[in-house]
Every structure is written in C-alpha cells, then in structure tokens.
Amino acid sequence: MSFRQRIALLVALSIAATVAGTAVAVWIVAKHELYDQLDRTLAAQATAASGPSGPFNGVNPYTRTIHSSGDVSGDSEIPITPDVLRVVHGAPGFRKNTKIGDLEVRELVGRLSDGDVVISIGLLDPTEHALARIKLWLLLVGGIGIALAAGLAALVATEALRPVRRLTAAAEHVAATGNLTERVEVSTHDELGRLASRFNAMLEALEVSVGKQRRLVADASHELRTPLTAVRTNVDLLREGRLAEDDAQRALEEASTELSALTTLVSDLVELARGEERKLRVEEVHLDDLVATAVERAKARAPEAMFVTALSHTVVNADQVLLDRAVSNLLDNAVKYSPPGAPIEVSVRDGEVVVADHGPGVAEEDLPRIFDRFYRAAGARSKPGAGLGLAIVREAAEAHGGSASVESYPGGAKFFLKLPVTT
C-alpha cells in the first residue's frame, strides 16, 4: 500500500468514525426525545383520567386508577403488577416498556397529589416505527457521507502529496542520472515547501562539493604529473648506470628535491581533501606564542630571511595544528617572494595575523583568485609550489569562523588571517 493510499485510508476512517459517532449520538438524542414526549403524553393522560370528567374527555383512555380508598377504576385490561403495588404502598413511581398481551406498551405509574396511583399506558409501535425510520435515514445518509468522504480523502491525499511526488521524482532522477543540477519547484511556504527548499539546498551543496572534488582531482593529477615524471626520468637514468659520477649525484639531488615537493604537495592535498569533514580539536590557543614559534621555524628554514615581529597577546579558540599550518604557509609565502635583505613584517593584534612582504606584490587581476586551489599568478609560476598554501590558509580561517584576505601595494603585499577573539 502506497503512502498516498495510507493517507487516504486514514482520512476516510477518521471521517467515517466521526460520521458514525455523530449518527449514534443523533439516534440516542432522538430516542430520548421521542420517549420523553411519550412520557409527557402519558403523564397528561394520567392527569386527565383523574379529572372530574374522567377518561372520556378526548384523551387516550388507557389508564387505570387505584384510589386511596382502595377502589380501582379505569381500563380493566391493564394489570396491577407487583411493581404497581409497591408504588401503592409508598414506593416512588416508575416508567418502563412492557407487554400487555401481544401489545408492546410504555407504562407510566405515578402517585397524584390526592394519593391516588395512576397507571397510564401508551402503544410503543408509533415511537418504535419513528425510531426505525430515523435509524434507516441515519444509516443511509451516513453511508453516503462515508462514501463521499472516502472519495474526498483520496482527492485530498493526491493533492496534498503532489509536492512529495515531485520531490521523489527529482530524487529518483538524480539517483538514476547523477545530474546534480536537478531542482524541485517550490510553490508553497509550508512544511512541504520548506522540505523542497532544503532538498534543493542539499543538491546545490552536493553539486558544489562534487565539483570541488572533481576539480581537485583534475588539478592534482596535473600537478603530480610533472614531479613524478622528473623523478622517474632521474631514477631510470641512474638505473641504467650510464651517468658520470657528477651527473649521477645531480640526478639524485634533483630526485630528492622533486620527492620533497611531492611530499609537500600530497600533504597539502590531504589537508584540502578533508575539507568540511575535518573535525577541529578546538582549544584555547595563545596566538602570539604560536606565531612566534612559527617565525622561529621559518628562520631555521630560510636563514637569509629577516623577520620583524610585533606580537600582542591574543587568545583564540582554534585547532592549534591547523592554525599553525596556516600561519606557516603565510610565512613561507612571504619568504618565497621577498627579495634578499628585505624585512618580512609579522604582527598579531586582536585575533588578526598580518604578514607583509616587500616583494612584487599581487597583480590586480590575481587578487580575487589568490586563495583558490592550484591558482598561481603569472609571476609565481617560476617559483616552487603548487598553489595550495594560500588555499589552506583560507580554509583554516573559514573553518574557525574567520577570514583570509590580501592587500597589494607598490613594493609588496600584505596578507591577513582574521580569527574570532576569545573574550
């Protein structure tokens, strides 16, 4: 059974239960009113029968009176039962359905103000006939109502689940074709509309993610091909053993250099591939101390570089390993482009790390893409690297709720890594 059929069935059953309950309530009320009307007629009949004109004043004569003197008058066909005698002896009056011979009657027994006990009866056939007709009409109208309700429930379920069917069709199309550009039309702002909007947002995020992965794989294969080819060429030359000793040493050094570049590249690729799946180990980090340590490492790697620091005490909540990687990439980038003897200015203040160099700067057309993966400006293609360092800086900043930016000016560039400050 489909979900639409289950909805239609549940709605129809709910309406059927409501109609049935209403019909039963109507029948109970009708029965009470008819019997109450009959009882009032019997009471009036009893009162009239005890009046001065007796039972012959145009009122139903089906009464019998037991006088306080002990005399009995009225219709002799009405039996005096033990229940009636208990009323004569002081018990309260009553009303009930009973039989006199073959007749179904309603019997009312009560004591009058003068002490007489009057038995008043009326035929039940008209009342029962009226109740039977009411029951028939209730069943007929209720049945028609339930049938109509079932049809309406099917229509309502079909219309209400139309957005769900569109959503299902879109999901099936995506699963069958892998086309992540599929979108669901959002025509309402209710729960189903919000579900369709979230589904579209999920498809859009998935499309972006898959696009990034494909570009990463394509760019990585391109960047890996060159150093791998160089290493293989040098290894093949060394294996053949036809190189002079100096050439063999040079080939080994080149292979070692390419392997180091490959190691860095693979490490960067792994870092970037983790992307949003990265689980940050957030802790309280003294940003000034972290930057000072990173500067010392950069000095050890590039003794010719000159660093000028201005580090104010700053505490941030961050993943220390990822943040350290981002700061080191900024420093390495500055070392790469700063001319010998030119100072590299590093400052920390209010959660912001600023690294300024005095190199060629960044061209205007390169500014929007400088933090993109594998992007290398025209002036940087002669430098070592694969264009991943600054991409890691931006992803590290955004992972912590911060930002990365750059300013270029004549005679250098200034890179900013901004992080939220712990209060």
Number of C-alpha atoms within 10 A of each C-alpha: 5 7 10 21 14 13 18 22 17 15 19 21 16 16 19 20 13 14 20 18 13 14 19 15 12 15 17 13 12 16 19 12 12 17 17 12 13 21 20 13 17 25 19 14 23 30 18 20 26 21 11 8 10 16 21 11 12 10 17 18 19 21 28 25 25 20 18 13 8 10 9 16 15 19 15 12 11 16 11 14 8 9 12 21 13 12 17 22 9 11 13 12 17 14 15 11 13 14 12 13 9 6 12 16 18 22 24 23 25 23 22 14 7 9 14 19 26 29 29 30 30 23 17 19 13 12 17 15 11 15 18 14 12 17 18 12 13 19 16 12 14 19 15 12 16 21 15 15 20 21 15 15 23 20 14 16 20 17 13 14 16 14 20 18 14 16 21 13 13 20 19 12 14 16 11 9 9 11 14 21 11 16 19 19 14 17 12 12 11 10 9 18 17 14 16 23 19 12 17 21 13 13 20 16 13 14 16 13 14 13 13 14 15 12 14 17 14 11 15 17 11 12 17 15 10 13 19 15 12 16 20 13 14 19 16 11 16 17 11 8 11 10 14 10 10 9 13 18 13 14 20 17 13 16 20 14 14 18 16 13 17 20 12 16 20 14 12 18 18 11 17 20 15 10 15 11 7 11 10 15 11 14 11 12 17 16 29 23 16 16 22 17 14 21 20 13 14 19 17 11 12 13 10 13 19 17 21 13 18 13 16 15 13 18 20 22 17 26 18 19 12 21 23 18 18 23 25 21 20 25 26 18 17 26 25 17 18 22 16 12 11 15 19 23 18 23 19 23 17 16 21 22 21 22 24 25 26 22 21 17 21 22 15 10 9 13 15 11 13 21 22 16 22 21 18 19 16 10 12 16 12 9 11 9 18 22 22 22 25 23 22 26 26 22 22 28 23 15 20 19 12 17 18 20 18 18 14 17 14 10 12 18 21 21 21 21 24 22 25 17 16 13 6
